Amino acid sequence: MAFLDRFKSNKGKGTAEPKTPAAVKAAKVPAEKNAPAKAAAAVGKQAPPKDTTAYRTLVHPLVSEKTSRLEKERQYAFCVIRSANKVEIKKAVEKHYRVHVTGVNIVNVAGKSVRAGRVEGRRSDWRKAYVTVAEGESIVF
C-alpha cells in the first residue's frame, strides 16, 4: 500500500544527510545553466546585458492619412513608450529598420475622457514620434 509507505521509517534504506537549502537549489538547476553564473561570479564581472531597447522603445508604427502624406517628405510616425527620449528613438529606428535618421520630433498626446453608458473612464496618455530619414531612404511597414 503506497499510502502507508509514507509512515515507514527510512533507517535501513541508506538515506543521505539532510540537504541544505543551497544544495537543494543547486540540485534543481541543471549544470549547464549554473556554469555561466559561476564563471561570471568567479571573475567578479556580470554578463553583459542584452540590447533590448529597440523593441521596447517603439510600440508600433502609426498608419493614417496624415502619416501617409508625410511619407512623401521622408517622415514616419511611431507610437513610443512615454519615457523614451529623442536619442533612444533615433537609435531604435536605425537599429530596427536599418536607415539613417536625420531628425526626431516628439509629441505628448493626452488621453481622452470616454464613456460607455453610465461608466466613465479615461484613455491612457501616450507619446508620438515623428522620425525623418535620410535622403533616398524609406521605411516599409
N, C-alpha and C positions, 0 to 999 in steps of 0.2 A: 504494500500500500504506500503510494507516494506521499499521501498526506501525512502519515505517521512518521515518515523518514525525517521530517523536519525536527522532530523532538529527540532523535537518537543522538548520542554523543559521537564526536569525531576524533576521539582519543587514539584509536588504533589505525587511523587512515593516513597518517603521516602529514598532518596539516603543517603549513609553514607558520612562521612567527607573524604576529599581526602587522598589517601593512600601514605605513604612514600615509598621510594624505598626499604627500608629494609623490610617493611611489605609486599610489593608485592613479594619480593624474598622469604620470609618465607612462603607465601601462595602457591607458586608454588612448593616447596619442600614438599613431604609427611612427616608426623610426624615421621615415623619410621627411615627415613634417617637422619633426623635432630637431633634425640635424642643422638646418639653416639658422634657426634661432640660437642654438648652442654656439655655432660658429661665430655669429654676429656678437653674441654676448662675450665670447672669449676674447675677441679682438677689442671690444669696447665700443663698437660702432653699430648703429642701427642700419637696417637695409634701406636703400634709397626709396623714397616714396614714388609711387607711380603717378604719372602726369594725367590726371583725370579732370582737369579744369575745362577742357573744350566741351565735353558733352554735358557738364554741369552748368556751364555758363549760358549756353544757347538752349533755350527751351524749345522753340520751334520757329520756322520762318513764317512771316505774315504774308498771305497772298490775298490781295484785294484789288479793286480797280485802281486805287491810288498807287499801290506799290507796283502794279504792272506799268503804270505811266512812268514811274521813277526808274524803271529798269533801262529806259532809253538814255537816262543820264548816268548810268552805271551805279545807281543807288539801290540797295536792297534793305528790307526791313525785317527785323527779328524781334521776337519776344525773348527777353533775357531775364535772369534772376535779378531780384531787386538790389542785391548787394554788389552787383558787377559794376566795374568802372570801365572807362574807355580803353585802357591798356589791356585789361583782361579780355574784353570783347574783341579787340583787334587780334590778339594772339589766338583766340579761339576760332575766329573766322578764317584766319590764314592757315591754321593747322587743319581744320576740318574740310575746308573747300579748296585748299591749295591755290590761293590767289593772293595778290599783294593789295593790302588795304591802305588807302591814302587818307581816309578820314572817317571819324565816327561821331555821330550826334546822338544824344540820349534824351528821351522824353519820359517823364514820370506820368503815368496815366492813372487818374483817380478812379476807383471802383464806383459803380452806380448803385443807388438805392433801388432795390427791386421788391416786388410784391407779388405773392401768389395767394389770392383770396384774402384771408384775414392775416396771413403770416407775412410780416415784413422782414426783409433781410438786406444784405449788402454784398455786392461782388467785391472780390479782393482787388487791392491796388496792384498794379504791375508796371513793368518798365519796358519801353520800346527803344530799340536801337536802329538808327539809320546808318548803314555802312556803305561807304563809297570805295569802289575798287579801282585799280589802275586802268589806264587806257588800254583797250584791246582785250581785256579780260571780262569774264562773265561768270555768274553762278547759276547752275541749273539745279532746281529743287527736285 
